[in-house]
């Protein structure tokens, strides 16, 4: 059961705070799998015998149909905070500062200092609700920008590459349109006039 569960983990997800990813567990070899099974069985043992099976009564399966909708309900108050305070970019009277697809969030602004404010608000929301924003999957793509600003997430300086792929679309800060091509491989990164996307994962 332990081996089957570990092998079902999805590849390409953010590592934990100890920098251990699903791939480390899945491809660590038979010795690691045996050790993990022993540790887990020990933790769930009662007086030398395994405890009874615990039937899950609630929760949303990862990748399930309900999962994106449930996350929208969870994240909606953060999105409302940005929109009601008009923090981020607008097109005319239309607010577009934080477009979101499931747990992929994009922060858009034309003000470098406002971007740091947006990052700070999102970080506080994450801390309050006990989830972590992955700095490995978060970048800043500054388009038509000559300032030498730096931005910080989780106390670390964010990377500022010249191009980045988000939801299968590669954005390039050297491109007039901001979009270079549709990429075959998805990386959950960042783009725009101070555009930052992040991957979030529960802790």
C-alpha positions as CSV (number, residue, x, y, z in Angstrom):
1,X,0.0,0.0,0.0
2,X,2.8,2.4,0.9
3,X,4.7,1.7,-2.4
4,X,1.5,2.0,-4.4
5,X,0.7,5.4,-2.8
6,X,4.3,6.7,-3.4
7,X,4.3,5.6,-7.0
8,X,1.0,7.5,-7.6
9,X,2.6,10.9,-6.7
10,X,2.7,13.3,-9.6
11,X,6.1,14.3,-11.0
12,X,7.1,17.9,-11.5
13,X,5.6,19.3,-8.3
14,X,7.3,21.7,-5.9
15,X,9.6,20.1,-3.4
16,X,8.9,20.4,0.3
17,X,10.8,22.7,2.7
18,X,13.6,20.1,2.9
19,X,13.9,20.2,-1.0
20,X,12.6,16.6,-1.3
21,X,10.4,16.1,-4.3
22,X,8.1,13.2,-5.3
23,X,10.8,12.0,-7.7
24,X,13.2,11.5,-4.8
25,X,10.8,9.1,-3.2
26,X,9.6,7.4,-6.4
27,X,13.1,6.7,-7.8
28,X,15.1,6.3,-4.6
29,X,15.4,2.5,-5.0
30,X,14.0,-0.5,-3.2
31,X,16.0,0.2,0.0
32,X,14.3,3.7,0.4
33,X,10.9,2.2,-0.4
34,X,11.4,-0.5,2.3
35,X,12.6,2.1,4.8
36,X,9.6,4.4,4.1
37,X,7.2,1.5,4.5
38,X,8.8,0.6,7.9
39,X,8.6,4.1,9.2
40,X,5.0,4.7,8.1
41,X,3.9,1.3,9.5
42,X,5.7,2.1,12.7
43,X,4.0,5.5,13.0
44,X,0.5,3.9,12.5
45,X,1.1,0.9,14.8
46,X,-0.7,0.4,18.1
47,X,1.1,-2.0,20.6
48,X,3.0,-3.6,17.8
49,X,0.0,-4.1,15.5
50,X,-1.2,-1.8,12.7
51,X,-4.2,0.4,13.6
52,X,-7.5,-0.2,11.9
53,X,-8.0,1.4,8.4
54,X,-9.0,5.0,8.5
55,X,-11.7,5.7,6.0
56,X,-11.5,9.2,4.5
57,X,-14.8,11.0,5.0
58,X,-14.1,14.3,3.4
59,X,-11.6,16.2,1.2
60,X,-11.2,16.9,-2.5
61,X,-9.2,14.5,-4.6
62,X,-6.2,16.1,-6.4
63,X,-7.0,16.5,-10.1
64,X,-10.7,16.0,-9.5
65,X,-13.4,17.9,-11.2
66,X,-14.4,19.7,-8.0
67,X,-10.8,20.7,-7.1
68,X,-10.4,23.9,-9.2
69,X,-13.9,25.2,-8.1
70,X,-13.1,24.5,-4.4
71,X,-9.8,26.3,-4.8
72,X,-11.6,29.3,-6.3
73,X,-13.8,29.5,-3.2
74,X,-10.7,29.3,-1.0
75,X,-8.7,32.0,-2.9
76,X,-11.7,34.3,-3.7
77,X,-11.2,36.6,-0.7
78,X,-7.6,37.3,-1.8
79,X,-8.7,38.2,-5.3
80,X,-11.4,40.4,-3.9
81,X,-8.9,42.3,-1.7
82,X,-6.8,43.2,-4.7
83,X,-9.8,44.2,-6.9
84,X,-11.6,46.3,-4.2
85,X,-8.5,48.2,-3.5
86,X,-7.5,48.5,-7.2
87,X,-4.1,47.1,-6.5
88,X,-2.6,46.1,-9.8
89,X,-3.2,46.8,-13.5
90,X,-6.4,48.0,-15.1
91,X,-7.5,48.4,-18.7
92,X,-9.7,51.5,-18.6
93,X,-12.2,50.8,-15.8
94,X,-11.7,47.0,-16.0
95,X,-9.5,45.5,-13.2
96,X,-7.0,42.9,-14.5
97,X,-4.4,42.9,-11.8
98,X,-4.5,39.2,-10.7
99,X,-5.8,36.8,-13.4
100,X,-6.0,33.3,-11.9
101,X,-6.4,29.8,-13.3
102,X,-7.0,27.3,-10.5
103,X,-3.9,27.7,-8.2
104,X,-1.8,29.5,-10.9
105,X,-1.8,33.2,-10.0
106,X,-0.5,36.1,-12.1
107,X,0.2,39.5,-10.6
108,X,0.2,42.3,-13.2
109,X,1.1,46.0,-12.6
110,X,3.0,48.8,-14.3
111,X,4.5,50.0,-11.0
112,X,7.6,48.1,-9.6
113,X,6.9,49.1,-6.0
114,X,3.2,48.1,-6.3
115,X,4.4,44.6,-7.4
116,X,6.2,44.1,-4.1
117,X,3.1,45.3,-2.3
118,X,1.1,42.6,-4.2
119,X,3.6,40.0,-3.3
120,X,3.6,40.9,0.4
121,X,-0.3,40.8,0.5
122,X,-0.2,37.4,-1.1
123,X,2.5,36.1,1.2
124,X,0.5,37.3,4.3
125,X,-2.6,35.5,2.9
126,X,-0.6,32.4,2.4
127,X,0.9,32.5,5.9
128,X,-2.6,33.1,7.4
129,X,-4.1,30.2,5.6
130,X,-1.1,27.9,6.1
131,X,0.1,27.3,2.5
132,X,3.4,28.0,0.9
133,X,4.1,29.9,-2.3
134,X,6.9,28.2,-4.2
135,X,9.7,30.6,-5.0
136,X,11.1,28.0,-7.4
137,X,8.1,28.4,-9.7
138,X,7.7,32.2,-9.2
139,X,9.6,34.7,-11.4
140,X,9.2,38.4,-12.4
141,X,9.2,39.2,-16.1
142,X,9.6,42.9,-16.6
143,X,8.6,44.2,-20.0
144,X,9.8,47.6,-21.4
145,X,11.3,48.3,-18.0
146,X,14.7,50.0,-17.4
147,X,14.6,50.2,-13.6
148,X,16.9,48.0,-11.5
149,X,14.4,46.9,-8.9
150,X,14.5,43.6,-7.1
151,X,11.5,41.8,-5.7
152,X,11.3,39.4,-2.8
153,X,9.1,36.4,-2.0
154,X,9.4,34.3,1.2
155,X,12.4,36.4,2.1
156,X,14.3,35.5,-1.0
157,X,15.1,37.6,-4.1
158,X,13.0,36.5,-7.1
159,X,14.6,35.7,-10.4
160,X,14.0,38.0,-13.4
161,X,14.6,36.1,-16.6
162,X,14.1,37.5,-20.1
163,X,11.4,35.0,-20.9
164,X,9.1,32.7,-19.0
165,X,6.4,30.1,-19.7
166,X,3.0,30.2,-18.0
167,X,0.1,27.8,-18.8
168,X,1.9,26.7,-21.9
169,X,2.5,30.2,-23.3
170,X,6.0,31.6,-23.5
171,X,6.3,35.3,-22.8
172,X,9.4,37.2,-23.8
173,X,10.3,40.7,-22.5
174,X,12.0,41.4,-25.9
175,X,8.8,40.8,-27.8
176,X,6.5,43.7,-28.7
177,X,3.5,41.6,-28.0
178,X,4.8,40.0,-24.9
179,X,4.0,36.6,-26.3
180,X,6.6,34.6,-28.2
181,X,5.0,31.2,-28.9
182,X,2.9,28.4,-27.4
183,X,5.2,26.0,-25.6
184,X,4.8,22.3,-25.6
185,X,6.0,21.9,-22.1
186,X,4.2,23.7,-19.3
187,X,6.3,25.5,-16.7
188,X,4.3,27.5,-14.1
189,X,6.3,30.7,-14.1
190,X,5.8,34.4,-14.9
191,X,5.3,37.1,-17.4
192,X,4.3,40.9,-18.0
193,X,5.0,44.5,-17.2
194,X,5.9,43.3,-13.8
195,X,4.1,40.1,-14.1
196,X,4.5,37.4,-11.5
197,X,2.9,34.0,-11.3
198,X,3.4,31.5,-8.6
199,X,2.7,27.8,-7.9
200,X,1.1,27.3,-4.5
201,X,1.1,24.1,-2.5
202,X,-0.4,23.2,0.8
203,X,1.8,22.6,3.9
